[in-house]
Amino acid sequence: MKRRQPHAGGAARVPNAVLGAAGLAAFLALGEVVPRLGIVKERYFPPTSRIAGALVDEIGERAFWTDLGDTLTGWALGLAIAVGAGIVAGVTVSVVPYLREATASTIEFLRPIPSVALIPLAVLLYGTELRSVLLLVVYASFWQVLVQVMYGVRDVDPVAEETARSYGLGTWARVRHVLWPTALPYVMTGVRLAAAVALILTVTAELVIGAPGLGARIAVAQASQAVPEMYALIVVTGLLGLLINVGARSVERHALAWHQSVRGEVAV
Amino acid sequence: MRRLLAGIAVGTFLVAASACGSSDGGGASDKNASSGGTTTVKLGVIPIVDVAPVYLGQKKGFYAKHGLKLSLTTAQGGAAIVPGVVSGQFQFGFSNMTSLMVAQSNNVPVRAIANGVASTGVTGKDFGAITVKKGSAISSPKQLEGKKVAVNTLKNINETAVRESVRKAGGDPAKVKFVELAFDQMPAALDSGQIDAAMVVEPALATVRSQGATEIASSLVDVAKDLTVAMYFTSNQYAQQHPDTVKKFQAATAESLAYADTHPDEVRAIVTTYTKIPAAVLAKVTLPKWPAGANRASIEALEQLGQQDGLFKTAPDLDKLLP
């Protein structure tokens, strides 16, 4: 009973990072115990310690860092292009009513097409280069941004918009001072989603096509029957995803610091 | 902040555009980079033991001697290599014979130009085999009727080979249930009993062997003695436009194959540079054969079996396909 009190009262006192680390530690311990007890075969699912050993070996190899760099390049470039294009296209389509009508069904048609289905096209166009990866990454993450931007623009307060109009603000000024601040939280959500999707697609493209990067390295380990190395590399992609998510959240917090406080006041 | 974001977006666009531009330039110069007597060609390979000779040949300078610089590009399989070669992303590629014949019968403009890899031709000592779990009741391919047999790709060379083993043992291949499974997943699937048998090739075969599995047939040997399993190929267009480069590639590859065939230790050493096969596994891997030329009779046998199993819409024209 005594223990529950501080928990219930001060949930914010236990930092999320500590809870997260505890969860991860429990997971790793489970990964160590389950193969050791023979519940799954060690040969196909090595215990955490062996994966960690393989990870240390990987980190010591120069080729690993080259591959990591390739993956990060694919991710960053793909994300940047998708975010840029998503914002521009989203705002343009939303601001021009005719365009919105004309593109709605096309967007709904294209959006659910899985990016990996475009792999043969990507290979035909660009072989196994970075551009193949970019095609898939941009295709997958573009929609995340686009759709969020469109929701964001739809959320613009008509009174504010009309007020801006009656003050004689031009289109560009209205986009900057009315539309963009309203849409920004949505855009940030889109960027955060796109960041994760971009990483998944970068690794998938490398894995399936064989473009240089962590994904290709995983595929080679798989084909080589190097099981601990394979899991070690998979762990690396997981850690990357974690870092990217933390990074995206902090960018979001910084970009919206002004906004949440304003929102908070209005809500109260 | 907003200005900064916009700046970043525009900046990355430019970087992306220039990156594309520069690699376009690279691609163009690849084709005519004969200056200094060296032509750079892109070769699409799969990171497996089979392609060790080209890695070795490059290291030994066989390609350089013929005025070629190989840019080895690894792809995950024929799915990426054939379209890559046809669209000119790679000048040369590596593919198994059935895939090449299927492509040819579908009028995909490919031409095999150099031998790739061949089976050892020795039953029980080949780099591919139908394997069953330790203690399995199955001891002959005939008993695979009604059983689940894993092959890496349905309707391709390994399925043809398994069918032939079953047929030769007096069974009906039509009664075998084929399932598609990647080679690397076969050991675990076999071990856990998800499949009854698996057509495995190295290095997964070494793993399966270490589990005490039994080999019940060397299917690639059953298709034909000394079967030409895979070859290096190019597109018809490239072959027509660059006959000299093709000749150089053929000469250098023939030398590399011959060298690899007689230097197994160097082969095992070079394999560690582009795969992650653990040393303990690699030592037990059965190396394939690398004859300098393709065995046409064996390819004809493979074609006939493919015909029988309905792999080709029309019969592939081997005169057009083979060098």
Chai-1 contact restraints between the chains, C-beta under 6 A:
chainA,res_idxA,chainB,res_idxB,connection_type,confidence,min_distance_angstrom,max_distance_angstrom,comment,restraint_id
A,Y44,B,A188,contact,1.0,0.0,6.0,A-B,restraint_1
A,L77,B,A16,contact,1.0,0.0,6.0,A-B,restraint_2
A,A80,B,T12,contact,1.0,0.0,6.0,A-B,restraint_3
A,I81,B,A16,contact,1.0,0.0,6.0,A-B,restraint_4
A,G84,B,A9,contact,1.0,0.0,6.0,A-B,restraint_5
A,G84,B,F13,contact,1.0,0.0,6.0,A-B,restraint_6
A,V123,B,A80,contact,1.0,0.0,6.0,A-B,restraint_7
A,V123,B,P83,contact,1.0,0.0,6.0,A-B,restraint_8
A,V123,B,G84,contact,1.0,0.0,6.0,A-B,restraint_9
A,L124,B,P83,contact,1.0,0.0,6.0,A-B,restraint_10
A,L124,B,S87,contact,1.0,0.0,6.0,A-B,restraint_11
A,G127,B,G84,contact,1.0,0.0,6.0,A-B,restraint_12
A,G127,B,Q89,contact,1.0,0.0,6.0,A-B,restraint_13
A,T128,B,T73,contact,1.0,0.0,6.0,A-B,restraint_14
A,T128,B,A75,contact,1.0,0.0,6.0,A-B,restraint_15
A,T128,B,A80,contact,1.0,0.0,6.0,A-B,restraint_16
A,V208,B,Q76,contact,1.0,0.0,6.0,A-B,restraint_17
A,I209,B,A80,contact,1.0,0.0,6.0,A-B,restraint_18
A,G210,B,T74,contact,1.0,0.0,6.0,A-B,restraint_19
A,G210,B,A75,contact,1.0,0.0,6.0,A-B,restraint_20
A,G210,B,Q76,contact,1.0,0.0,6.0,A-B,restraint_21
A,G210,B,A80,contact,1.0,0.0,6.0,A-B,restraint_22
A,A219,B,Q76,contact,1.0,0.0,6.0,A-B,restraint_23
A,V220,B,P47,contact,1.0,0.0,6.0,A-B,restraint_24
A,V220,B,T275,contact,1.0,0.0,6.0,A-B,restraint_25
A,V220,B,K276,contact,1.0,0.0,6.0,A-B,restraint_26
A,A221,B,K276,contact,1.0,0.0,6.0,A-B,restraint_27
A,Q222,B,D184,contact,1.0,0.0,6.0,A-B,restraint_28
A,A223,B,D184,contact,1.0,0.0,6.0,A-B,restraint_29
A,S224,B,T275,contact,1.0,0.0,6.0,A-B,restraint_30
A,S224,B,K276,contact,1.0,0.0,6.0,A-B,restraint_31
A,S224,B,I277,contact,1.0,0.0,6.0,A-B,restraint_32
A,Q225,B,P203,contact,1.0,0.0,6.0,A-B,restraint_33
A,Q225,B,A204,contact,1.0,0.0,6.0,A-B,restraint_34
A,Q225,B,T207,contact,1.0,0.0,6.0,A-B,restraint_35
A,Q225,B,V281,contact,1.0,0.0,6.0,A-B,restraint_36
A,A226,B,K276,contact,1.0,0.0,6.0,A-B,restraint_37
A,A226,B,P278,contact,1.0,0.0,6.0,A-B,restraint_38
A,E229,B,K276,contact,1.0,0.0,6.0,A-B,restraint_39
